[in-house]
Every structure is written in C-alpha cells, then in structure tokens.
C-alpha cells in the first residue's frame, strides 16, 4: 500500500537578543515530497517537493539528496534556492520531460530511470519518505502519484508539475515507449596497409540517446589485437546526444613478412540497446614488407655452384619423385616462366647435345625476365 512517512525532526531556533531585529538562519527541513511521475519506460520522470508553510527561509538545500531504493539512484541538490520559500515548489525532471509540450522548466535535472517502476522507497534526506508497491506508480503518462495535503496519504491524479517560479503545467507522455536504440557499424569491412597508422571505424546509432551508453568491443580475426598487429580499446563510451562515434584502430607497422590479416571488431551493447546490422567490422591489414631479394643461377638446380648432370637429376626428382626445391627460378632452365620436363630436356641438351646454355643469370643475380616463379633461397649465392 502506498504510504508516506514524515520523519520526526527537532527544530532549533537561534534568536539574537539585545537588538531590534532577530536573525533567521536558512534551513531545509520543511520541504516534503509532493508528487512523482513516470512514463512506461522511465525516460520521462519528475519529482516535485513542496514547502507547505509560510516559512521564508528554507533555502539551504545544497548537498541534500533524494534517493531511490529500487534503482540505487541518488539525486543531490547542487545548490540551494534563493528568495522567499513560503509555499514554494521545486521541480526536478528528466531531459525528456523538459522537452514535452506543457512541461514547466525543471529547476534541476533528474537522471533517466530514477524512480523504480515496480515499487520503490523514495527518501528525501532525513525529512520525508514515500513507499509504493508494484503497480502503484501510474505509468500511463498522464497520472502521477501525489500527496493529499489534508490526509497526508498518497493518491493518484492528473500530473500537475510546478517549478520554483510557480509555473504549473501538465504533460501527456502516454503511448507506447519509443523503440530501443540500435547500434551498428557504418560499414561491414574495409582494408588498409600496415603503414596506415590510425584507422577510424565509425559506429552509428538509430537515434540519439538521452544518457551515455557504455558499450564495448570484442576482437577476433587472424591479426593480433594485443599490440602486435593492431590495438583498439575494448571500451566504447557513446555520449548522450550522439548519432555517431569514432573507433580509432592503431595499426602496427612491423617488419615481419606475413600474409594479409584480418582484425574483426564485434560490438557489445548493454541491456535495453539492440545490435543493428552490421554488428561487426572486418578490417583487412595488408602486409607492406617486401620479401628479400634472392640471387640465383639459372640451371644450377641444386644450388651447388656448378651446372652438371646432378642438376638434371635434381630437376627430374623434383618433377616426378616429390623432391623439394627452394628456388624455382633456378629450375626454369629454358626461361619460359615454368618448371616442367622441357626444362630437363633443355638442360640435358645443353650438357650432352650441344644445346644452348641457360640464359641469365649465369652468375649470381636477378631474373631479367621475371615471372610468377619465386626464389626463397639459393645456397650458392651470398
């Protein structure tokens, strides 16, 4: 059952004597909770306090607080109020409440989802406390929970927020809650080289949040995220009001000859936020380290520093018996950019039939007619 507990107070008045005027010290203990309001998803809420006496000087609200047990949220007044406080209201509302037609300007800003939607205990410093059970706080966007000043009990009625300037209004925050915010990358993939330095990926939101979103990133792919190939923060803070957020990715330019690698960033979002498409981003990092230049001698297939019958045998073994070779360029005896039996015939014809010698390089050097063959090592050349 909805209840209101007025906490016992001891009021000490300090009066000066010996002069015609008395000094009144500012206080704050006469303020009471007066009205609370929420829409169905807690983004539109307000709390109103009221000073129901003719006391002039209940100004000292700075550092006083209002606390919700259900949400573990605390609102602390950043300052007091000025002027005569007799029969005054103070309105604390969320940003979305302030934006509604008919809403008086709040005196202070309340964080979203401050009030518990399924029962709560609301405490105003040591001065007042409200307790309401599940389903007792109206969530229709029109009705609020209010105190009956005659009985002191809590009741429901059409919302009537009033601020410190005595501006009163009423809002309609009914209807279904807005769709949840969707978070995604602006593109699914891209590519860079190791020399790119810092690459910036972009995260997009379907609508601007009214409060910060603490999202995150996890990493996968063939590239190492530990600073060997790239680095990026696993924490992603999306500020309130943002529609895009940059995600810097630092590319590490190493000297290792390697295959192109992929850095895959996967979005992680908190409850209440949904993953859009694409929810992951793949960055292909191209290696920019050229393989070492290897000198070789054409026809010297076994890299022993001479061309002879052993080279023909080495070539035939490679072609037909599963032999291995570190420099295919040396096996290309006829310089046709391939390794096949024609090279063996060309080599044997040169050795025993007066055929043409293998073409350059005839001493350690590079292929003047480069093609698809490679050379990973040649022992006879320094």
N, C-alpha and C positions, 0 to 999 in steps of 0.2 A: 504494500500500500504506500502511496505517496505520503511522505512525512516531511516536516520541516522542524529542525531543532534550533532554537535560539539559545546560544551558549551564554552562560552566566558571566557577567562582567563586573568588575569593581571600578567605578569611575572616581577618580581623584581630581578635585578641582583645586587649583592653586590660585589663591587670591592675594593680591598685593594690598597692603594696608598703609595708612598714612598719606594717601593721595586721593584725589577726587575721582580717579579712573582706575578700573580694575583691568588686569591683563588676562586675556583668554588664550590659552595655548591651543594650537591646532591639534585635532585628534582624527580618528578614523573609525572608531568603534561603533558608530551609529548606523553605518551602512549595512544594508541587508541584501541578500539575493532577492530579485524581484521577478525575473522572467528568463526562461531559457527556451531556445528554439533550434530545431534542426530539420533539414530535408532528409530524404530517404537514404542518401549515401554519405551524409556527414560533411559535405563540402560547403554547405550553406548553413551556418550556425551563428547564433549570437547569445551572449549572456548579458543581462542588464541588472545593475544594482541600484538601490534606491535608498535615499536618506529621508525617512518618513517623519522627521521632526523639524522644528523651527531653528535648530542649532545652526549657527552661522559658519562654524569654522572646522568642519570635518574634512580638512584639506590634506591631511598627512597620509596619503595613500601610497607614496613611493615605497617600493620594496614589499608591499603587502601582496598577497597572492590568492589565486583561485585555483583549486586543484580538482582533478577528476580521478577517482579511484579506478574506474573501469579502463581508461586509456593510459593511466600513469602520466598524464599531461599536466603541466603547471603553467598557468599564466601569471606573470609577475608584473605589477604595475611599474612602468619605467619612471613614473613621476607622480606627484600629487596633482591636485586640481586647484585652480585659483578662484577667488570670488566667494560669494555667499553660498553655502551648500544647503541651505534650508530647502527641503522638499525637492531636491535635485535627483536626476537620474544620470548614470554613467553607462554608456553602451559600448560593449566590446564585441566586434563582429568579424567574421572571416572576410577575405578579399572578395569572394564570390557573392557574399551577402551585400557588401557595399556597392556592388555593380548592379544590383537589381533595381528596377523601377519601384519607387515608393519607399526605398530604404533611407532612413536618416543617416547622415555620415557618422560612422562609428568614431568614438573618442579614442579607442585603441583597437589594434588588430589582433584577432584571435586566430591561432593556427587551425587549419582544417582538421576535422575529425577530433575535436577537443572533447566533446560530450560523448559519453557512451550511448549507443543506440539501443541496447538491450538491457537497460538497468544501469544505475550509477549512483555514486555518492559524490555530491559536489560540495566542497568545503570552501568557504570564503574566510581565509585566515583563521582566526580563532573566534570569529564573530557569528557565523551562521553556517548551517549545514542543511542540504536537501538530500533526501534519499528517495529514489524512484525505482520501481521494479521493471522487469522486462515488459514491454508493450505499453508502459505508462507514459513514455515521452512520445507525443504525437510526431509522426513522420510524414504527414500528408502535405507538408509545405505551406500550410495555412494556419494551423492551430499550434499554439505554444503551451508550455507549462508555466503557470503563473501562481503567485501567492495571493490569497484572499486576505486583504488587509484587515478585514473585520474578524474573521475566524482564525487567521494565521495558517490555514491549511492550504495545500496545493490543489489547484484545479486547472482545467484546460479552457482555452478560449482563443478567439482570433488574435493572432500576434499583433502587438502594438509597441514596437520598439521606440524608445525615447532616448535622445542623447543629452549631453550636459548643457547644450544650448536650448533645451526644451523643444527641440524639433521632434515631432511624433509622426510615425508613418505606419505602413503595413505592407507586407510583401507577399507575393504568391510564388513559392518555389516548388509547386506541385508538378505532377507529371513524372514520367519515368526518368531514372537517373541517366545522365549522359553516358554515351558508350565509353568503355575504358580506352585509355591512351595506348596506341600501338607504336612500338619502337622497332626500327629496321635499319639496315644499311642502305645507302643511296644507290649502290651497285653491288653486283654479286662477285665481281672479280676484276683484277687489273694486273699489270705486270710492270716491273722496274728492273734495273740492273743493280748490282752491288754498290755502284758508285752514286746511287740516288740520294744518299744522306738521310733525310727525313721525308717519309711519305705520309700524307694525311688522308686517312679514310674519313668518311662522313656518315654519321648516324642521324636519321630523320625521325620525327615524331608526327603522329597524325593530328595532334592538337597540342597547344602549349599547356604544360602542367601549371597548376597554381602553387605548387610547392616543389622543392628539389626532389629529384628521383635518384636514389643510389642504385645504379645498375652496375654490371660488371662484364668482364670478358674472360673467356677461357680460350686456350690456344691448342691447335693441333696442326697437322701437316708434316712435311718432310724436313722443313727448316727448324732449327732450334730456337726457341723463344728465350733461352736463358742468357742471351747476350753474345752467343757465338755467331748466329746468323742475323738476328734482329732482336729488338726489345720493345715492349709496349706495356703500359700499366694494365693490371687486371681490374683496376677500379675505374668506374665511369660515372662521374657525377654530372647529372643533367640538371642545370639550374632552372628554377621556376621561370616560366615565360619563354623558354627556348623552343624552337622548332627544329634546330639542327645543332649537333655537337661534333667538333673535330676530334679525331682519334689519331694522335701522332704515332708513327711507327718508325723507329730508328733502325736503318739498315746498316749492318756491319760489313764494311768493305775489307774482307780478309784476302790473303794471298794463296788460299788453297784452291787448287784446280778441282772442280767438282761439277756435278750435274746441276741443272736448274732445280731450284727447290721451291716449295710452297709454304707460305705462312697462312694458316686459316684461323680467323678470329670469329669466335662464337659469342653472340650476345646472351647475357643472362639478366633477367628483369625480376623485380620484386613482385609479390602478390598484388593484384589489382591492376597490373600493367601487362599487356599482351605482346607477344613476339609477332612482328609483322614479317613480310617477305621482301627481300632475303634477310634471314636472321643470322647468316654467316657471310663472311667476306674472305675470298681467297686471293692472296697476293703472291704472284709468281716472281721469284727473285732470280734473275739471270746471272750466271757466273760471268765475270769480266776478266778472268785470269787466263791469258793465252797459254797453251801448252808449250813446253820448252822446245826449242828448235834443235832437231837431231840431224847431224850429218851422217851420210851413209855412202857406200859404193855400190853402184848397180851391178847385179850379177854375183856379188860376194854374199851369197845367201846365208852362209853360216857365220859371217862376220869374223873370219879368221885372218883377214888382211890379204888374201890372195884368191884368185878365181881359178878353180880346177874342178876335177871330176867330183870331189866331195861336195861342191856346191850343187851340181846337178842331182846328186843323190839326196842331199838335204831338201831340195825343192820337190822332188818326187815323193819323198817321205811325207812332206807337208801336205801335198795334194792328195795322196792316196792311202796314207797309213796313219793319219791323225797326228802328224807331227805338229809342233808349235813353232811360231816364228815371231820375233819381237819387232821386225822391221819389214813390212810387206813391200815397201818401196824397193828394197834390195832384191826381192824375189821377182820383180817386174823386169825380167831381163830384156824383153823386146819393147819396153816403154809404151805399152798400149793401155796403161792405167787399169790393169787387171792382173790376176795371178791364176794361171791355168797351164795346161800341158804345152801350149805354144811357147811359153817361157822356157820350159825344159828343152824343147826341140831347138829353140834359138840358142840356148846356152851350149848344148851338145854340138850343134853345127859349128859354133864358134870354136869350140875346143878341138873338134876332130874332123870337121869338114870344110875348113877354110871359110866359115861364115863370118859375118860382120861381128865385130866386138860390141858388147853392150855399150849403150850411149851414156852420156854424162848423167851423173858424176862418176868419173873413172878414178878419181881420188876423193877423199872425204869431202863432202859438200852437200848442197841442197839440190832438190829436183828442179831443173829448169822448166819442166813441163808438168807442174803439179796437177794432181787429180784427186780422186776420192780415197786413195790409199794413204795409210799413215805409217809413222815410224816411231815406236815407243822406246827404242833403244838400239844402239849399234856398237857392239863392244870394240870393234877395230878402230873406231874414230873417237878422239878425245872429247 
